[in-house]
Amino acid sequence: MRIVAATGNPGKLAEIQAILSGLDVELEPMPDDVEPAEETEDTFAGNALLKARAVVRQLGLPAIADDSGLEVDALGGEPGVFSARYAGASGSRDEIDAANNALLIERLRGVEDRRARFVAVVAFVTPDGGEWTARGTMEGRIIDEPRGDNGFGYDPHFLSEGETRTNAELPPDVKNARSHRGAALRALRPHVEAWIRGQGP
């Protein structure tokens, strides 16, 4: 059984592989020749479904996709669904992440309320028309100075509740156990398992 992970982000791919490990399935990265969906929806669920549907339509294989981002209370929920393109920067993933983080910290300059959360919605779409979504959150706060090299995106600036280490300082297994994407994937996993069983002899 083959399932395509509809992401070009190696960090996300590793998280999906870790959470879905043990299933009787081969999780494949999205091929370079697949045209990714344009994220035109205004919700995480809508964009996750768009991305998964695009892979199913082009490859005829089931797909898992996520849309995730950071919501900062003092910024009215920004950057939200625009998290990956908050600063509008281009370049490498590291360059884009650096620009997004710089803009976030600039907009929080002088702001005391640093409450924030990571949100992820993961979608599983199959060629036979099945569609499932699951949501996960990770509450925490934003710090000014980045710390850690394990994460990606806003991880170096995010302290989850009850934690003294940023997400980028957490070992991958610890982060997966607590993360928004991990929570969403664990909630989605039973649907993936049930669909796999239904495809058996």
Accessible surface in RSA format (square Angstrom, percent):
REM  Atomic radii and reference values for relative SASA: ProtOr
REM  Chains: A
REM  Algorithm: Lee & Richards
REM  Probe-radius: 1.40
REM  Slices: 20
REM RES _ NUM      All-atoms   Total-Side   Main-Chain    Non-polar    All polar
REM                ABS   REL    ABS   REL    ABS   REL    ABS   REL    ABS   REL
RES MET A   1    91.38  47.3  38.65  25.6  52.73 125.5  35.94  30.6  55.43  73.4
RES ARG A   2   115.16  48.4 110.95  56.6   4.21  10.0  35.76  48.9  79.40  48.1
RES ILE A   3     0.40   0.2   0.40   0.3   0.00   0.0   0.40   0.3   0.00   0.0
RES VAL A   4     0.51   0.3   0.51   0.5   0.00   0.0   0.51   0.4   0.00   0.0
RES ALA A   5     0.00   0.0   0.00   0.0   0.00   0.0   0.00   0.0   0.00   0.0
RES ALA A   6     6.54   6.0   0.91   1.4   5.63  12.8   1.00   1.4   5.54  14.7
RES THR A   7    19.22  13.7   9.92  10.1   9.30  22.2  10.24  13.8   8.98  13.6
RES GLY A   8    72.82  89.8   0.00   N/A  72.82  89.8  39.17 107.5  33.65  75.4
RES ASN A   9    25.31  17.5  20.46  19.8   4.84  11.7  12.15  29.3  13.15  12.7
RES PRO A  10   103.88  75.7  95.20  86.8   8.67  31.5  98.86  81.6   5.02  31.2
RES GLY A  11    22.27  27.5   0.00   N/A  22.27  27.5  18.51  50.8   3.76   8.4
RES LYS A  12    30.42  14.8  30.42  18.7   0.00   0.0   8.55   7.7  21.87  23.3
RES LEU A  13    30.92  17.2  30.92  22.1   0.00   0.0  30.92  21.7   0.00   0.0
RES ALA A  14    55.80  51.3  49.75  76.8   6.05  13.8  51.47  72.5   4.33  11.5
RES GLU A  15    10.63   6.1  10.26   7.8   0.37   0.9  10.14  19.6   0.49   0.4
RES ILE A  16     1.64   0.9   1.64   1.2   0.00   0.0   1.64   1.2   0.00   0.0
RES GLN A  17    80.03  44.8  72.20  52.8   7.84  18.7  24.39  51.9  55.64  42.2
RES ALA A  18    50.14  46.1  28.35  43.7  21.80  49.6  37.67  53.0  12.48  33.0
RES ILE A  19    21.83  12.4  12.59   9.4   9.24  22.3  16.00  11.5   5.82  15.8
RES LEU A  20     7.42   4.1   3.93   2.8   3.49   8.8   4.34   3.0   3.08   8.3
RES SER A  21    71.54  60.4  56.50  75.4  15.04  34.6  40.98  87.3  30.55  42.8
RES GLY A  22    80.74  99.6   0.00   N/A  80.74  99.6  38.45 105.5  42.29  94.7
RES LEU A  23    23.78  13.2   8.24   5.9  15.54  39.1   9.89   6.9  13.89  37.4
RES ASP A  24   122.99  86.2 110.40 109.9  12.59  29.8  37.02  87.1  85.98  85.7
RES VAL A  25    31.74  20.9   4.56   4.1  27.18  65.5   8.28   7.2  23.46  63.6
RES GLU A  26   103.89  59.6  97.59  73.8   6.30  15.0  38.56  74.6  65.33  53.3
RES LEU A  27    28.52  15.9  12.05   8.6  16.47  41.4  12.05   8.5  16.47  44.3
RES GLU A  28    31.25  17.9  30.77  23.3   0.48   1.1  13.92  26.9  17.33  14.1
RES PRO A  29    77.26  56.3  73.01  66.6   4.25  15.4  73.01  60.3   4.25  26.4
RES MET A  30    39.05  20.2  24.36  16.1  14.69  35.0  22.10  18.8  16.95  22.5
RES PRO A  31    53.07  38.7  40.35  36.8  12.72  46.2  51.36  42.4   1.71  10.6
RES ASP A  32   154.02 107.9 118.00 117.4  36.02  85.2  43.66 102.7 110.36 110.1
RES ASP A  33   127.09  89.0  91.50  91.1  35.59  84.2  51.86 122.0  75.24  75.0
RES VAL A  34     8.13   5.4   1.55   1.4   6.58  15.9   2.36   2.0   5.77  15.7
RES GLU A  35   125.07  71.8 122.14  92.4   2.92   7.0  48.29  93.4  76.78  62.7
RES PRO A  36    84.48  61.6  70.70  64.4  13.79  50.1  73.51  60.7  10.97  68.2
RES ALA A  37    25.74  23.7   7.17  11.1  18.57  42.2  15.38  21.7  10.36  27.5
RES GLU A  38   139.74  80.2 121.90  92.2  17.84  42.5  50.72  98.1  89.02  72.7
RES GLU A  39    54.54  31.3  39.79  30.1  14.75  35.1   7.46  14.4  47.09  38.4
RES THR A  40    95.16  67.7  58.96  59.8  36.20  86.3  51.32  68.9  43.84  66.3
RES GLU A  41    76.13  43.7  68.32  51.7   7.82  18.6   6.17  11.9  69.96  57.1
RES ASP A  42   120.59  84.5  99.87  99.4  20.72  49.0  41.05  96.6  79.54  79.3
RES THR A  43    70.24  50.0  66.80  67.7   3.44   8.2  62.74  84.3   7.50  11.3
RES PHE A  44    12.18   6.1  10.44   6.5   1.74   4.5  10.44   6.3   1.74   5.0
RES ALA A  45    36.01  33.1  35.11  54.2   0.90   2.0  35.11  49.4   0.90   2.4
RES GLY A  46    14.64  18.1   0.00   N/A  14.64  18.1  13.30  36.5   1.34   3.0
RES ASN A  47     0.00   0.0   0.00   0.0   0.00   0.0   0.00   0.0   0.00   0.0
RES ALA A  48     0.00   0.0   0.00   0.0   0.00   0.0   0.00   0.0   0.00   0.0
RES LEU A  49    29.60  16.5  29.60  21.2   0.00   0.0  29.60  20.8   0.00   0.0
RES LEU A  50    42.67  23.8  40.71  29.1   1.96   4.9  40.81  28.7   1.86   5.0
RES LYS A  51    29.76  14.5  27.96  17.2   1.80   4.3  18.15  16.3  11.62  12.4
RES ALA A  52     0.00   0.0   0.00   0.0   0.00   0.0   0.00   0.0   0.00   0.0
RES ARG A  53    90.99  38.2  88.61  45.2   2.38   5.7  31.02  42.4  59.97  36.3
RES ALA A  54     1.84   1.7   1.83   2.8   0.02   0.0   1.83   2.6   0.02   0.0
RES VAL A  55     1.47   1.0   1.47   1.3   0.00   0.0   1.47   1.3   0.00   0.0
RES VAL A  56    19.87  13.1  16.97  15.4   2.90   7.0  16.97  14.7   2.90   7.9
RES ARG A  57   174.20  73.1 140.20  71.5  34.00  81.0  76.62 104.7  97.58  59.1
RES GLN A  58    74.53  41.7  40.01  29.2  34.52  82.2  32.05  68.2  42.47  32.2
RES LEU A  59    60.68  33.8  34.46  24.6  26.23  65.9  38.68  27.2  22.00  59.2
RES GLY A  60    45.65  56.3   0.00   N/A  45.65  56.3  26.84  73.7  18.81  42.1
RES LEU A  61    34.68  19.3  34.68  24.8   0.00   0.0  34.68  24.4   0.00   0.0
RES PRO A  62     6.80   5.0   6.80   6.2   0.00   0.0   6.80   5.6   0.00   0.0
RES ALA A  63     0.00   0.0   0.00   0.0   0.00   0.0   0.00   0.0   0.00   0.0
RES ILE A  64     0.07   0.0   0.00   0.0   0.07   0.2   0.00   0.0   0.07   0.2
RES ALA A  65     0.98   0.9   0.00   0.0   0.98   2.2   0.98   1.4   0.00   0.0
RES ASP A  66     3.38   2.4   1.18   1.2   2.20   5.2   0.14   0.3   3.24   3.2
RES ASP A  67     6.77   4.7   6.77   6.7   0.00   0.0   0.00   0.0   6.77   6.7
RES SER A  68    18.56  15.7   5.65   7.5  12.91  29.7   0.35   0.7  18.21  25.5
RES GLY A  69     5.94   7.3   0.00   N/A   5.94   7.3   5.85  16.1   0.09   0.2
RES LEU A  70     0.00   0.0   0.00   0.0   0.00   0.0   0.00   0.0   0.00   0.0
RES GLU A  71    39.36  22.6  39.36  29.8   0.00   0.0   3.75   7.2  35.61  29.1
RES VAL A  72     0.02   0.0   0.00   0.0   0.02   0.1   0.02   0.0   0.00   0.0
RES ASP A  73    51.31  35.9  30.59  30.4  20.72  49.0  17.82  41.9  33.48  33.4
RES ALA A  74    45.57  41.9   7.75  12.0  37.82  86.0  18.02  25.4  27.54  73.0
RES LEU A  75    33.95  18.9  19.13  13.7  14.82  37.3  26.40  18.5   7.55  20.3
RES GLY A  76    76.67  94.6   0.00   N/A  76.67  94.6  40.86 112.1  35.81  80.2
RES GLY A  77    26.74  33.0   0.00   N/A  26.74  33.0  20.78  57.0   5.96  13.4
RES GLU A  78    75.19  43.2  72.41  54.8   2.77   6.6  27.20  52.6  47.99  39.2
RES PRO A  79     3.79   2.8   0.00   0.0   3.79  13.8   0.83   0.7   2.96  18.4
RES GLY A  80    10.45  12.9   0.00   N/A  10.45  12.9  10.41  28.6   0.04   0.1
RES VAL A  81    22.31  14.7  15.75  14.3   6.56  15.8  15.97  13.9   6.34  17.2
RES PHE A  82   117.15  58.6 117.15  72.6   0.00   0.0 117.15  71.0   0.00   0.0
RES SER A  83     4.99   4.2   4.75   6.3   0.24   0.5   4.75  10.1   0.24   0.3
RES ALA A  84    57.29  52.7  45.60  70.4  11.69  26.6  51.55  72.6   5.74  15.2
RES ARG A  85    92.73  38.9  83.05  42.3   9.68  23.0  59.44  81.2  33.29  20.2
RES TYR A  86    29.18  13.6   9.91   5.6  19.27  50.1  10.83   8.1  18.35  22.6
RES ALA A  87    40.08  36.9   9.44  14.6  30.64  69.7  13.01  18.3  27.07  71.7
RES GLY A  88    64.60  79.7   0.00   N/A  64.60  79.7  32.10  88.1  32.50  72.8
RES ALA A  89    38.45  35.4  15.11  23.3  23.34  53.1  23.79  33.5  14.66  38.8
RES SER A  90   101.39  85.7  80.57 107.5  20.83  48.0  46.28  98.6  55.11  77.2
RES GLY A  91    51.67  63.7   0.00   N/A  51.67  63.7  27.34  75.0  24.33  54.5
RES SER A  92    59.82  50.6  45.32  60.5  14.51  33.4  52.16 111.1   7.66  10.7
RES ARG A  93    98.13  41.2  88.47  45.1   9.66  23.0  51.99  71.1  46.14  28.0
RES ASP A  94   112.16  78.6 106.47 106.0   5.68  13.4  30.66  72.2  81.49  81.3
RES GLU A  95   102.91  59.1  94.43  71.4   8.48  20.2  41.04  79.4  61.86  50.5
RES ILE A  96    29.11  16.6  29.11  21.7   0.00   0.0  29.11  21.0   0.00   0.0
RES ASP A  97    17.83  12.5  17.21  17.1   0.62   1.5   9.83  23.1   8.00   8.0
RES ALA A  98    63.55  58.4  50.42  77.8  13.13  29.9  59.03  83.1   4.52  12.0
RES ALA A  99    31.18  28.7  20.76  32.0  10.42  23.7  28.61  40.3   2.57   6.8
RES ASN A 100     3.55   2.5   3.55   3.4   0.00   0.0   1.44   3.5   2.11   2.0
RES ASN A 101    15.08  10.4  14.89  14.4   0.20   0.5   6.63  15.9   8.46   8.2
RES ALA A 102    65.13  59.9  49.98  77.1  15.15  34.5  59.95  84.4   5.18  13.7
RES LEU A 103    42.81  23.8  38.61  27.6   4.20  10.6  42.14  29.6   0.66   1.8
RES LEU A 104     0.00   0.0   0.00   0.0   0.00   0.0   0.00   0.0   0.00   0.0
RES ILE A 105    25.20  14.3  25.12  18.7   0.07   0.2  25.12  18.1   0.07   0.2
RES GLU A 106    94.33  54.2  87.72  66.4   6.61  15.7  37.86  73.2  56.47  46.1
RES ARG A 107   112.85  47.4  92.82  47.3  20.03  47.7  29.82  40.8  83.03  50.3
RES LEU A 108     0.00   0.0   0.00   0.0   0.00   0.0   0.00   0.0   0.00   0.0
RES ARG A 109   163.17  68.5 139.59  71.2  23.58  56.1  65.76  89.9  97.41  59.0
RES GLY A 110    78.47  96.8   0.00   N/A  78.47  96.8  43.94 120.6  34.53  77.3
RES VAL A 111    48.22  31.7  39.12  35.4   9.10  21.9  43.18  37.5   5.03  13.7
RES GLU A 112   170.07  97.6 140.61 106.4  29.46  70.2  60.83 117.7 109.24  89.2
RES ASP A 113    50.64  35.5  41.12  40.9   9.53  22.5  34.34  80.8  16.30  16.3
RES ARG A 114    37.00  15.5  32.63  16.6   4.37  10.4  17.29  23.6  19.71  11.9
RES ARG A 115   146.66  61.6 146.27  74.6   0.40   0.9  60.48  82.7  86.18  52.2
RES ALA A 116     0.49   0.5   0.00   0.0   0.49   1.1   0.00   0.0   0.49   1.3
RES ARG A 117    48.34  20.3  48.34  24.6   0.00   0.0  12.42  17.0  35.92  21.8
RES PHE A 118    10.47   5.2  10.47   6.5   0.00   0.0  10.47   6.3   0.00   0.0
RES VAL A 119     0.00   0.0   0.00   0.0   0.00   0.0   0.00   0.0   0.00   0.0
RES ALA A 120     0.00   0.0   0.00   0.0   0.00   0.0   0.00   0.0   0.00   0.0
RES VAL A 121     7.07   4.6   7.07   6.4   0.00   0.0   7.07   6.1   0.00   0.0
RES VAL A 122     0.23   0.2   0.23   0.2   0.00   0.0   0.23   0.2   0.00   0.0
RES ALA A 123     0.00   0.0   0.00   0.0   0.00   0.0   0.00   0.0   0.00   0.0
RES PHE A 124     0.00   0.0   0.00   0.0   0.00   0.0   0.00   0.0   0.00   0.0
RES VAL A 125     6.92   4.6   6.92   6.3   0.00   0.0   6.92   6.0   0.00   0.0
RES THR A 126     2.38   1.7   0.00   0.0   2.38   5.7   0.00   0.0   2.38   3.6
RES PRO A 127    67.74  49.4  35.44  32.3  32.30 117.4  37.46  30.9  30.28 188.2
RES ASP A 128   100.94  70.7  58.47  58.2  42.47 100.4  51.28 120.7  49.67  49.5
RES GLY A 129    60.25  74.3   0.00   N/A  60.25  74.3  36.54 100.3  23.71  53.1
RES GLY A 130    17.13  21.1   0.00   N/A  17.13  21.1  15.77  43.3   1.36   3.1
RES GLU A 131    77.06  44.2  49.97  37.8  27.09  64.5  18.78  36.3  58.28  47.6
RES TRP A 132    75.75  30.4  69.81  33.8   5.94  13.9  53.67  28.6  22.08  35.8
RES THR A 133    61.47  43.7  36.53  37.0  24.94  59.4   6.24   8.4  55.23  83.5
RES ALA A 134    13.82  12.7   5.36   8.3   8.46  19.2  13.82  19.5   0.00   0.0
RES ARG A 135   137.65  57.8 112.22  57.2  25.44  60.6  52.14  71.3  85.52  51.8
RES GLY A 136     5.47   6.7   0.00   N/A   5.47   6.7   5.47  15.0   0.00   0.0
RES THR A 137    59.32  42.2  40.47  41.0  18.85  44.9  14.89  20.0  44.43  67.2
RES MET A 138     9.65   5.0   5.79   3.8   3.86   9.2   9.65   8.2   0.00   0.0
RES GLU A 139    67.03  38.5  60.50  45.8   6.53  15.5  31.40  60.7  35.63  29.1
RES GLY A 140    10.04  12.4   0.00   N/A  10.04  12.4   3.58   9.8   6.46  14.5
RES ARG A 141   122.25  51.3 122.25  62.3   0.00   0.0  38.54  52.7  83.71  50.7
RES ILE A 142     1.42   0.8   0.00   0.0   1.42   3.4   0.00   0.0   1.42   3.9
RES ILE A 143    23.45  13.3  19.97  14.9   3.48   8.4  23.45  16.9   0.00   0.0
RES ASP A 144    68.37  47.9  58.56  58.3   9.82  23.2  18.51  43.6  49.86  49.7
RES GLU A 145   126.13  72.4 125.34  94.8   0.79   1.9  56.96 110.2  69.18  56.5
RES PRO A 146    78.14  56.9  60.19  54.9  17.95  65.3  60.33  49.8  17.81 110.7
RES ARG A 147    93.55  39.3  86.28  44.0   7.26  17.3  50.15  68.5  43.39  26.3
RES GLY A 148    33.05  40.8   0.00   N/A  33.05  40.8  10.61  29.1  22.44  50.3
RES ASP A 149   146.01 102.3 111.20 110.7  34.82  82.3  39.78  93.6 106.23 105.9
RES ASN A 150    88.03  60.7  55.02  53.2  33.01  79.5   8.61  20.7  79.42  76.8
RES GLY A 151    22.24  27.4   0.00   N/A  22.24  27.4   0.31   0.8  21.93  49.1
RES PHE A 152    51.67  25.8  42.94  26.6   8.73  22.7  49.45  30.0   2.22   6.4
RES GLY A 153    17.56  21.7   0.00   N/A  17.56  21.7  15.43  42.3   2.13   4.8
RES TYR A 154    13.33   6.2  11.80   6.7   1.52   4.0  11.80   8.9   1.52   1.9
RES ASP A 155     5.09   3.6   5.09   5.1   0.00   0.0   0.00   0.0   5.09   5.1
RES PRO A 156    24.81  18.1  24.81  22.6   0.00   0.0  24.81  20.5   0.00   0.0
RES HIS A 157    10.02   5.5  10.02   7.0   0.00   0.0   3.38   3.5   6.63   7.7
RES PHE A 158     0.00   0.0   0.00   0.0   0.00   0.0   0.00   0.0   0.00   0.0
RES LEU A 159    12.66   7.1  12.00   8.6   0.67   1.7  12.00   8.4   0.67   1.8
RES SER A 160     9.21   7.8   6.18   8.2   3.03   7.0   5.04  10.7   4.17   5.8
RES GLU A 161   133.32  76.5 105.32  79.7  28.00  66.7  43.33  83.8  89.99  73.5
RES GLY A 162    92.91 114.6   0.00   N/A  92.91 114.6  45.90 126.0  47.01 105.3
RES GLU A 163    24.19  13.9  11.58   8.8  12.62  30.0   1.73   3.4  22.46  18.3
RES THR A 164   112.13  79.8 101.14 102.5  10.99  26.2  81.66 109.7  30.47  46.1
RES ARG A 165    90.25  37.9  90.24  46.0   0.01   0.0  38.55  52.7  51.70  31.3
RES THR A 166     0.00   0.0   0.00   0.0   0.00   0.0   0.00   0.0   0.00   0.0
RES ASN A 167     0.25   0.2   0.21   0.2   0.04   0.1   0.00   0.0   0.25   0.2
RES ALA A 168     0.63   0.6   0.33   0.5   0.30   0.7   0.33   0.5   0.30   0.8
RES GLU A 169    57.42  33.0  40.44  30.6  16.98  40.4  14.90  28.8  42.52  34.7
RES LEU A 170     0.54   0.3   0.00   0.0   0.54   1.4   0.00   0.0   0.54   1.4
RES PRO A 171    51.84  37.8  50.15  45.7   1.69   6.1  51.84  42.8   0.00   0.0
RES PRO A 172    91.19  66.5  87.06  79.4   4.13  15.0  91.19  75.3   0.00   0.0
RES ASP A 173   104.65  73.3  91.61  91.2  13.03  30.8  47.23 111.2  57.41  57.3
RES VAL A 174    39.15  25.8  36.00  32.6   3.15   7.6  39.15  34.0   0.00   0.0
RES LYS A 175    13.97   6.8  13.97   8.6   0.00   0.0   9.37   8.4   4.61   4.9
RES ASN A 176    16.49  11.4  16.49  15.9   0.00   0.0   6.24  15.0  10.24   9.9
RES ALA A 177    66.39  61.0  44.76  69.1  21.63  49.2  49.54  69.8  16.85  44.6
RES ARG A 178   109.67  46.0  91.69  46.7  17.97  42.8  38.33  52.4  71.34  43.2
RES SER A 179     0.09   0.1   0.09   0.1   0.00   0.0   0.09   0.2   0.00   0.0
RES HIS A 180     8.17   4.5   8.17   5.7   0.00   0.0   4.80   4.9   3.37   3.9
RES ARG A 181     5.72   2.4   5.72   2.9   0.00   0.0   0.09   0.1   5.63   3.4
RES GLY A 182     0.21   0.3   0.00   N/A   0.21   0.3   0.21   0.6   0.00   0.0
RES ALA A 183    34.95  32.1  27.75  42.8   7.21  16.4  29.80  42.0   5.15  13.6
RES ALA A 184     0.00   0.0   0.00   0.0   0.00   0.0   0.00   0.0   0.00   0.0
RES LEU A 185     0.00   0.0   0.00   0.0   0.00   0.0   0.00   0.0   0.00   0.0
RES ARG A 186   100.33  42.1  89.67  45.7  10.66  25.4  60.54  82.7  39.79  24.1
RES ALA A 187    52.38  48.2  33.06  51.0  19.31  43.9  43.84  61.7   8.54  22.6
RES LEU A 188     0.00   0.0   0.00   0.0   0.00   0.0   0.00   0.0   0.00   0.0
RES ARG A 189    56.80  23.9  56.80  29.0   0.00   0.0  17.92  24.5  38.88  23.6
RES PRO A 190    74.04  54.0  68.98  62.9   5.05  18.4  70.49  58.2   3.55  22.0
RES HIS A 191    73.69  40.3  71.27  49.5   2.42   6.2  39.35  40.6  34.34  40.0
RES VAL A 192     0.03   0.0   0.03   0.0   0.00   0.0   0.03   0.0   0.00   0.0
RES GLU A 193    55.96  32.1  53.73  40.6   2.23   5.3   6.86  13.3  49.10  40.1
RES ALA A 194    48.68  44.8  39.58  61.1   9.10  20.7  40.32  56.8   8.36  22.1
RES TRP A 195    28.98  11.6  21.21  10.3   7.77  18.2  28.24  15.1   0.75   1.2
RES ILE A 196    22.52  12.8  20.01  14.9   2.51   6.1  20.01  14.4   2.51   6.8
RES ARG A 197   171.40  72.0 147.05  75.0  24.34  58.0  78.09 106.7  93.31  56.6
RES GLY A 198    59.74  73.7   0.00   N/A  59.74  73.7  32.71  89.8  27.03  60.5
RES GLN A 199    84.09  47.0  53.40  39.0  30.69  73.1   9.65  20.5  74.44  56.5
RES GLY A 200    39.56  48.8   0.00   N/A  39.56  48.8  20.89  57.3  18.67  41.8
RES PRO A 201   191.36 139.5 113.72 103.7  77.64 282.2 155.60 128.5  35.75 222.2
END  Absolute sums over single chains surface
CHAIN  1 A     9653.0       7109.3       2543.7       5094.8       4558.2
END  Absolute sums over all chains
TOTAL          9653.0       7109.3       2543.7       5094.8       4558.2
